[in-house]
């Protein structure tokens, strides 16, 4: 068996599964029901495998916190960013960046921190814009700020 999964340590993997399941359309693969600190959950989101583990310092599993977030994030392209973002805001998530339209890139994006200290960036693609077009726009914008 080969593959890639994202592993995330959270304070409570069962609560995290509930929150993520209310924000996104996930497929639950494995869910344990052990004492807190021993649980793990595996699910897929748009074909990507996630493995949540309860925080357990005995095994060096330390969850991020709002005061000590980690510098990675999960980027999810969704069909309706307003609806998905509203769900996150209703479920104890903290706004980092509200839904923001970026017409030159053909997208809207938003960023939030979940109650477990993880950062999630949402994207909705409105129009395909090539890498070359995005670079050209960025260089034009940068050139205008030099004046």
C-alpha positions as CSV (number, residue, x, y, z in Angstrom):
1,X,0.0,0.0,0.0
2,X,1.3,3.5,-0.9
3,X,-0.2,6.9,-0.4
4,X,0.0,10.2,1.3
5,X,-2.0,11.5,4.3
6,X,-2.0,14.7,6.4
7,X,-1.6,13.9,10.1
8,X,-2.8,16.5,12.5
9,X,-2.6,16.4,16.3
10,X,-5.7,17.9,18.0
11,X,-6.8,18.2,21.6
12,X,-9.9,16.0,20.8
13,X,-10.1,14.1,17.5
14,X,-13.7,13.2,17.9
15,X,-14.7,16.8,18.4
16,X,-12.5,17.9,15.5
17,X,-14.2,15.2,13.3
18,X,-17.6,16.6,14.3
19,X,-16.5,20.2,13.4
20,X,-14.8,19.3,10.1
21,X,-17.8,17.1,9.2
22,X,-20.1,20.1,9.7
23,X,-17.9,22.4,7.5
24,X,-16.9,20.0,4.7
25,X,-18.4,16.9,3.0
26,X,-16.0,14.3,4.4
27,X,-15.9,10.6,4.2
28,X,-15.2,8.9,7.5
29,X,-12.9,5.9,7.2
30,X,-11.9,5.1,10.8
31,X,-13.1,6.5,14.1
32,X,-12.0,5.1,17.4
33,X,-14.0,5.6,20.6
34,X,-11.4,5.4,23.4
35,X,-10.6,7.7,26.3
36,X,-9.6,11.2,25.3
37,X,-5.9,11.2,24.6
38,X,-6.0,7.8,22.8
39,X,-8.4,8.4,19.9
40,X,-7.7,8.7,16.3
41,X,-9.8,9.5,13.2
42,X,-9.1,8.9,9.5
43,X,-11.3,10.7,6.9
44,X,-11.0,11.9,3.3
45,X,-11.8,15.3,2.0
46,X,-12.0,15.6,-1.8
47,X,-9.9,12.4,-2.1
48,X,-7.1,13.6,0.4
49,X,-6.6,11.4,3.4
50,X,-6.5,13.1,6.9
51,X,-5.4,11.3,10.1
52,X,-6.3,13.1,13.3
53,X,-4.7,12.0,16.6
54,X,-5.6,13.1,20.1
55,X,-3.0,15.2,21.9
56,X,-0.9,12.9,24.1
57,X,2.3,14.3,25.5
58,X,3.4,10.8,26.6
59,X,3.8,10.0,22.9
60,X,5.1,13.5,21.9
61,X,1.8,14.3,20.2
62,X,1.4,18.1,21.0
63,X,-1.5,20.0,19.4
64,X,-1.0,23.6,18.1
65,X,-2.9,26.3,20.0
66,X,-4.1,29.8,19.1
67,X,-1.1,31.1,21.0
68,X,1.3,28.7,19.2
69,X,-0.1,28.0,15.7
70,X,2.0,26.0,13.2
71,X,3.1,27.5,9.9
72,X,1.4,25.1,7.6
73,X,-2.2,25.2,6.5
74,X,-4.8,23.2,4.6
75,X,-5.9,24.7,1.4
76,X,-9.4,23.5,0.2
77,X,-11.0,24.5,-3.0
78,X,-14.8,24.5,-2.5
79,X,-17.9,24.9,-4.7
80,X,-19.5,27.7,-2.5
81,X,-17.0,29.6,-0.4
82,X,-19.6,31.8,1.3
83,X,-21.6,28.7,2.6
84,X,-18.4,26.9,3.7
85,X,-17.0,29.9,5.5
86,X,-20.3,30.6,7.2
87,X,-20.3,27.0,8.6
88,X,-16.8,27.5,9.9
89,X,-17.7,30.8,11.6
90,X,-20.7,29.1,13.2
91,X,-18.5,26.3,14.6
92,X,-16.1,28.0,17.0
93,X,-13.6,28.9,14.2
94,X,-11.7,32.2,14.3
95,X,-11.7,34.5,11.3
96,X,-8.2,35.4,10.0
97,X,-9.3,36.7,6.6
98,X,-12.9,37.1,5.5
99,X,-14.0,36.0,2.0
100,X,-12.0,38.1,-0.3
101,X,-12.5,38.4,-4.1
102,X,-9.3,38.4,-6.2
103,X,-10.7,38.9,-9.7
104,X,-7.3,39.1,-11.4
105,X,-6.7,35.5,-10.2
106,X,-10.2,34.3,-10.9
107,X,-10.8,33.2,-7.2
108,X,-12.2,34.2,-3.9
109,X,-10.4,33.1,-0.7
110,X,-10.8,33.1,3.0
111,X,-8.7,32.0,6.0
112,X,-9.8,30.7,9.4
113,X,-8.2,29.0,12.4
114,X,-10.1,26.0,13.8
115,X,-10.6,25.5,17.6
116,X,-7.6,23.2,17.5
117,X,-5.1,25.8,16.2
118,X,-5.0,24.7,12.6
119,X,-5.2,27.2,9.7
120,X,-7.5,26.5,6.8
121,X,-7.6,28.5,3.6
122,X,-10.7,28.2,1.4
123,X,-10.7,28.9,-2.3
124,X,-13.5,29.1,-4.9
125,X,-12.5,29.3,-8.5
126,X,-14.7,31.6,-10.6
127,X,-12.6,31.6,-13.7
128,X,-9.5,29.7,-14.8
129,X,-6.4,32.1,-14.9
130,X,-3.1,30.6,-16.1
131,X,0.1,30.8,-14.0
132,X,1.5,33.1,-16.7
133,X,-1.4,35.5,-16.4
134,X,-1.2,35.5,-12.6
135,X,2.6,36.3,-12.7
136,X,2.0,39.0,-15.3
137,X,-0.7,40.6,-13.1
138,X,1.6,40.4,-10.0
139,X,4.5,42.0,-11.9
140,X,2.2,44.8,-13.2
141,X,0.9,45.4,-9.7
142,X,4.4,45.4,-8.2
143,X,5.6,47.8,-10.9
144,X,2.7,50.2,-10.1
145,X,3.7,50.3,-6.4
146,X,7.2,51.3,-7.2
147,X,6.1,54.6,-8.6
